[in-house]
Amino acid sequence: MDPSALSSAEMQRFLNQEKEKAMVNEMVAKLTSECWDKCISGAPGSKFSSSESACLSNCAQRFMDMSLIIMKRFRSMH
């Protein structure tokens, strides 16, 4: 997509989409880092133990739930 050919409304939509992509990427990186540090002890083997899998799943779910709450609150403020 050539940003120089966009109208101001299209440019705003393009910028908003790029911001959302960056936020998602940042959220995934943060989730991965936090849940990994919390759930994985030592060097991982060829697969996760059942307790590590359960921890990662619960951690990711809590992280996503909180992220949705924060995004809804942020949107309601604007």
C-alpha positions in Angstrom: 0.0 0.0 0.0 1.4 3.4 -1.0 0.6 5.8 1.9 1.3 8.9 -0.2 -1.8 8.1 -2.4 -4.2 8.0 0.5 -6.7 10.7 1.5 -6.5 12.0 5.1 -9.4 9.7 6.2 -7.7 6.7 4.5 -4.4 7.7 6.0 -6.0 7.8 9.5 -7.5 4.4 9.0 -4.1 3.1 7.8 -2.3 4.6 10.8 -4.9 3.1 13.2 -4.5 -0.3 11.6 -0.7 -0.1 12.0 -1.1 1.0 15.6 -3.4 -2.0 16.3 -0.9 -4.4 14.6 1.9 -2.9 16.8 -0.2 -3.3 19.9 -1.0 -6.9 19.1 2.6 -7.7 18.4 3.6 -6.0 21.7 0.9 -7.9 23.6 2.0 -11.3 22.2 5.7 -10.5 23.1 4.7 -9.5 26.6 2.4 -12.5 27.1 5.1 -14.8 25.8 7.8 -13.3 28.1 5.6 -13.1 31.2 4.0 -16.5 30.9 7.3 -18.2 30.0 9.1 -16.7 33.0 6.2 -17.7 35.3 5.6 -21.2 34.0 8.8 -22.7 32.6 11.6 -23.6 35.0 15.0 -24.4 33.6 15.6 -25.3 30.0 12.5 -26.8 28.3 12.7 -30.4 27.0 11.3 -31.5 23.7 7.8 -30.8 25.0 6.1 -29.1 28.0 5.1 -31.1 31.1 1.4 -31.2 31.9 1.9 -28.7 34.7 3.8 -26.3 32.4 1.1 -26.6 29.7 -1.7 -25.9 32.2 0.3 -23.0 33.6 0.9 -21.5 30.2 -2.7 -21.9 29.2 -4.0 -20.3 32.4 -1.5 -17.5 32.2 -2.3 -16.7 28.6 -6.1 -16.8 29.3 -5.7 -14.4 32.3 -3.5 -12.1 30.2 -6.0 -12.0 27.3 -8.9 -11.4 29.7 -7.1 -8.4 31.3 -6.0 -7.1 27.9 -9.7 -7.1 26.7 -10.8 -5.3 29.9 -8.1 -2.7 29.4 -9.0 -2.2 25.7 -12.7 -1.8 26.5 -11.9 0.7 29.2 -9.6 2.6 26.9 -12.2 2.7 24.1 -14.9 3.9 26.5 -12.7 6.9 27.5 -12.5 8.2 23.9 
